[in-house]
Amino acid sequence: MSQYAMVIDLDRCVGCHACAIACRAEWKVPTEEGYRRNWVKRIGPEKTPYGISYTFFPGLCNHCDHPVCVDVCPVDPEERTFTDFRTGKKTRMEIKATYKDPFTGAVLIAKERCIGCGACVEACPYHARYLDETLDEPKADKCTFCYERLAHGEEPACVKTCIADARIFGDLSDRNSRVYKLVHKEGAKRLESDVVKIGPNVYWKGKKKDLHALFKNYAPRERTWEEVDNMSRRGFLAGLARKTSLKG
């Protein structure tokens, strides 16, 4: 299986927010506070063991190898057929409302199956999901690596729009890809503390002082299985309550 990934170069990011604006325009993300698939946050100036850091945190869903958002989804699994848009190969697998695409590794949401419980939003250690409550029936939303654009041979909107070439996107399983070389030969790092087991697929490169500040401020912690189980239970009850209120 391929695994699409992104490398973000902190040395090149100028904090212009073009990526976040392009994402919002491409996917019609609500303008209200708290709704975003993609963001840019300022870090610093702050002291680190390697000097004063002043940088930016362009963030998005990390499209993890073992996404906890899939684990907590309370929707009953349903079998579906998936097609590789590059080769036409097909496969069948069971999915909940949120799932990992078998051919690209992108973590996606089947909106028609989402019950709007918010369990996945709460579970994400990167705070990369939101519940769109501007809809008549609220649904979870997040970055999809612009899956629909990929299927048409285009880059994600944030990558295409970046004026500084700070976002590098490609197939991590392709040894000739730029992302593979950045990760395996130039040592781009994951934004993680103790979440290594879920395997995030967004990587970072930059000066030691800036990486230190980034990880210090934004590296998440892994949820315990008890927390995950509680989220799933709360999600099921919330979804049931929402469905009942809509029918009423």
Buried (B, 14 or more C-beta within 10 A) or exposed (E): EBBBBBBBBBEBBEBBBBBBBBBBEBBEBBEEEEBBBBBBBEBBEBEBEEEEBEBBBBBBBBBBBEBBBBBBBBBEEEEEEBEBBEEEEEEEBEBBBBBBBBBBBBBBBBBEBBBBBBBBBBBBBBEBBBBBBEEEEBBBBBBBBBBEBBEEEEBBBBBBBBEBEBBBBBBBBBEEBBBBBBBEEEEBBBBBBEBEEBBBBBBBBBBEBBBBBBBEEBBBEBBEEEBBEBBBEBBBEBBEEBBEEEEE
